[in-house]
């Protein structure tokens, strides 16, 4: 199996294998961790998956670059986006594009910020009449990123 261009081991002779389901579950749990919503069972599951990934030599999301609508996460463009998000304030577009929820969370965490809430549109007079993430920057400044969907 290949993920992000990396061939993953499929078996270690013990019947243990790294599957697409494992990769998706690991990403789901890492997303929950980044938003601070892990339950105790989620924490146990996350640790078990990280142990399995380590044992099988599988890459962990966040350690390898991934493809986004702006290109790869290890490029100068991505680093510029991380810097923009790290400044806080309202970001309705980032370099003329609206990020997905996953891209926005990755940018916020990458900038050292903390996701506070992921919300749908509000009614007037609130200016956030679109799906968005409220966050706090590393320096404590509040920020909002418009996202494509919840």
C-alpha positions as CSV (number, residue, x, y, z in Angstrom):
1,X,0.0,0.0,0.0
2,X,1.2,3.5,-0.8
3,X,0.2,6.7,1.1
4,X,1.6,10.1,0.0
5,X,4.0,8.3,-2.3
6,X,5.5,6.2,0.5
7,X,5.3,2.4,0.3
8,X,4.0,1.1,3.6
9,X,4.8,-2.4,5.0
10,X,1.8,-4.7,4.7
11,X,3.0,-7.4,7.1
12,X,5.7,-8.2,9.6
13,X,5.1,-11.9,9.6
14,X,2.8,-11.7,12.7
15,X,-0.4,-11.2,10.8
16,X,-0.2,-7.5,11.8
17,X,-0.6,-5.1,8.9
18,X,-0.9,-1.3,8.4
19,X,-4.2,-0.7,6.5
20,X,-5.9,2.3,4.9
21,X,-8.4,2.1,7.8
22,X,-5.5,2.4,10.3
23,X,-4.2,5.5,8.4
24,X,-7.7,7.1,8.3
25,X,-8.4,6.4,12.0
26,X,-5.0,7.7,13.0
27,X,-5.6,10.9,11.0
28,X,-9.1,11.2,12.6
29,X,-7.7,10.8,16.1
30,X,-4.8,13.3,15.4
31,X,-7.4,15.8,14.2
32,X,-9.4,15.3,17.4
33,X,-6.2,15.7,19.4
34,X,-5.5,19.0,17.7
35,X,-8.9,20.3,18.6
36,X,-8.7,19.0,22.2
37,X,-11.6,16.7,21.9
38,X,-10.0,13.3,22.6
39,X,-11.9,11.0,25.0
40,X,-10.0,8.6,27.3
41,X,-10.9,5.8,24.8
42,X,-9.6,7.9,21.9
43,X,-6.3,8.4,23.8
44,X,-5.9,4.7,24.3
45,X,-6.7,4.1,20.6
46,X,-4.3,6.8,19.4
47,X,-1.5,5.4,21.5
48,X,-2.2,1.9,20.2
49,X,-2.2,3.1,16.6
50,X,1.0,5.2,17.1
51,X,2.7,2.1,18.6
52,X,1.5,0.0,15.6
53,X,2.8,2.6,13.1
54,X,6.1,2.7,14.9
55,X,6.4,-1.1,15.0
56,X,5.6,-1.5,11.3
57,X,7.6,1.6,10.1
58,X,4.4,3.3,8.8
59,X,4.6,7.1,8.5
60,X,2.6,9.2,10.9
61,X,0.5,12.1,9.5
62,X,2.3,15.4,10.1
63,X,5.8,13.8,9.6
64,X,5.5,13.7,5.8
65,X,4.5,16.5,3.5
66,X,1.0,16.3,2.2
67,X,-0.6,17.8,-0.9
68,X,-3.0,20.7,-0.3
69,X,-4.7,23.1,-2.7
70,X,-1.6,25.4,-2.4
71,X,0.9,22.6,-3.0
72,X,2.9,20.6,-0.6
73,X,3.1,21.4,3.2
74,X,6.9,21.7,3.2
75,X,7.1,24.5,0.7
76,X,7.7,28.3,1.0
77,X,4.0,28.9,0.1
78,X,2.8,26.7,3.0
79,X,5.2,28.4,5.4
80,X,3.8,31.8,4.3
81,X,0.3,30.5,5.0
82,X,1.4,29.3,8.5
83,X,2.8,32.8,9.1
84,X,-0.4,34.5,8.0
85,X,-2.5,32.3,10.2
86,X,-0.1,32.8,13.1
87,X,-0.9,36.6,13.0
88,X,-4.5,36.0,14.0
89,X,-7.4,38.2,13.0
90,X,-10.1,37.3,10.4
91,X,-8.9,35.3,7.4
92,X,-11.7,34.8,4.9
93,X,-9.2,33.7,2.3
94,X,-5.6,32.6,2.4
95,X,-3.8,33.5,-0.8
96,X,-7.2,33.8,-2.6
97,X,-8.4,30.3,-1.5
98,X,-10.6,29.0,1.3
99,X,-9.0,26.1,3.2
100,X,-10.7,22.9,4.1
101,X,-11.3,22.2,7.8
102,X,-8.3,19.9,7.8
103,X,-6.0,22.4,6.0
104,X,-7.1,25.2,8.4
105,X,-6.5,23.0,11.5
106,X,-3.1,22.0,10.2
107,X,-2.2,25.7,9.6
108,X,-3.3,26.7,13.0
109,X,-1.4,23.9,14.8
110,X,1.6,24.5,12.6
111,X,1.7,28.1,13.6
112,X,1.7,27.2,17.3
113,X,-1.9,28.2,17.8
114,X,-4.8,26.4,19.4
115,X,-8.2,25.6,17.9
116,X,-11.0,26.9,20.1
117,X,-14.1,26.1,18.2
118,X,-15.2,24.9,14.8
119,X,-18.6,26.5,13.9
120,X,-21.1,27.0,11.2
121,X,-22.4,30.4,10.0
122,X,-23.9,32.9,12.5
123,X,-26.8,35.2,11.9
124,X,-26.3,39.0,11.5
125,X,-25.0,41.1,13.0
126,X,-22.2,38.6,13.6
127,X,-19.7,39.0,10.7
128,X,-18.9,35.3,10.5
129,X,-21.8,34.2,8.2
130,X,-19.8,31.2,7.0
131,X,-18.3,28.0,8.3
132,X,-15.2,28.9,10.3
133,X,-12.7,28.0,13.0
134,X,-12.0,30.3,15.9
135,X,-8.5,29.9,17.3
136,X,-5.9,31.5,19.6
137,X,-2.4,32.3,18.3
138,X,0.7,31.3,20.1
139,X,0.9,34.9,21.4
140,X,-2.7,34.9,22.7
141,X,-4.3,36.8,19.8
142,X,-7.7,35.6,18.6
143,X,-8.2,34.5,15.1
144,X,-10.9,33.2,12.7
145,X,-10.3,31.2,9.5
146,X,-13.2,30.7,7.0
147,X,-13.4,27.0,6.0
148,X,-15.1,25.3,3.1
149,X,-17.2,22.9,5.1
150,X,-17.7,21.5,8.6
